[in-house]
Amino acid sequence: MSDSSDSVVEAIRCLVRVAEIFGDLASWLRQIEGATRVMQPCSMTTLRRREDEVIEYGIGDGVGIDWYADVEFTNGRALSFGLELSWDGGEWRVVPGIRITHRAGQDDLFDLADRYAVDDVDMCNSLLGAARELASLRDEALELFRSWSG
């Protein structure tokens, strides 16, 4: 295999590992008492990031992949683990999040930092690091979710 083929294989392997981490999160969410529905979507799209940091989807030369593991409960609230990967303008951006959804909207349970990378190796490291961080916070996130009164 050429160096470029090796690089492509490693990037795909990285994306697969993130999908596996989200599969594990979804399996864990299914075991939570009171869960009524668990979803584990992954979507891919083209995108363009404007100067004001607004992202327009379905247009542009950039690309994005989003992974989610969401659980809805009988009380109408939901807990969501999300990871967004985007490339635009020569820069990779990784955005992790753990959110609670309720009747009044959404709130972040943690202040998780966005990560940036300029090459595929850094992107994979940042992406896997963020996915592992989300998985490591699952118990604490559930505890915060259960005690949330906002």
N, C-alpha and C positions, 0 to 999 in steps of 0.2 A: 504494500500500500504506500502511496505517496504521502508526504507530510500533510498535504491539504486534505487527502482522504482520511488520514488519522485524525485530523482536527475536526472534520465533519462527524466522524464516528463518535469522538469524545463529546462533542456538543449534543448529539442525539442521545447518547448514553446519559448525559446530565439531565436532559429533558425527561427521559424515561424515569430516572431516579426521583425527580420531583413528583411525577405522576404517581409513583409508588408510595411516596411519603403522604400524598393527599389521599390515596386509597386507604392507607393505614389510619389516617385521621378519620375518614368517613366510617370505617369499620368500628372505630372506637366510639364515634358519635352515635351509631346505631344501638349501642349497648346502654346508653344513658336513659335512666328511668324518666318517663314523661315525654320522650321524643316521639313525635308523630310522623315526621318525614325527614329524611336525610337526602341531600343532593350533593353530587360531586361533579359539577360541570367543568369543562376545560374548553376554552374558545381561542381561536386564532383569527387575526384580522390585520388589515393594513391600517396605518394610522399616520397622522401628521401632528406634531406638537407645535403649537403656535408660540409666538414670542411671549405671550402672557401665560404660558404653561398650560393652557387649555388643550386637551387632546381631542382631535377630531378623528372619529373612527370610520373605516371604510373608504378612506381616500389617502393619498400620499404615498411616499416611497418607504416609510417606516413600517415596522412590523410589531405585533404584540401578541403575547400569549398570556392568558389568565387562567389560574387554577383556583377552585373554591371547594371547600367542604363546609356545607351548611346544614344546620339542624333546626327544625321548627318544633315548638313545644305546645302543649295543650293550652297554655296561658296566652298564646298569641305572640310570644317573643321568639326570637331566633338568635342563634350564635353562629357566626361566620368566620372561618379562617380563609384568608385570601392572599394570593401572591400574583403580582403582575410583573411581567417581563416585557420591556419594550426597547426597540432600537430605532433611533431617529437622529439624523444629523451626525452620525459617527460616534454616538454614545449609547451604551447600554444603561438601562435604568431598571432596578429591581425594587418593587414596592410591596412590602409585606404588611398585613393588617389582620387584627382580630377585632371583630365588631359585634355589638349587640344591636338587634333591630327590635323596635317596639312601636307601639301605636303612634308615638310622636316623632319617629324618625330613626336615626342611627347614631350610635356613639362608639368611639374607639375605646377598647378596654386597656390598651397599652399604647405608649408612644414609641412606635418602632421606626427606626431610621431607614430612609431610602438608601439604596446602595447604587453606586455608579461604577462602570467599567468601560475601558476603551478597547479591549480585545476579547477574544473568545475564551481564553483561559481565565481571565479575571471575571468574565461574565458567569462562567460555570461555577467558580468559587463563590461568587456573591450570591448566585441563585440558590445553590445547595446550602450555603450558610443560612440564608433567610428561611428556606424551607425547614431546615433542622431547628432553627430558632422557634418557628411557629409550633412545631411538634413538641418541643421541649416545654412550651408554655401551656399546653393543653389542660393540665390539671388545675393550674392557677387560674386560667381563663374560665374554666367551668365554675370554680369557687367564686370568682368575681361576678360571673353571670348570675349565679344563684343568689348572691347577696345584694345584687344591684337593685336600687330602689328609685332610680331617676325617672 
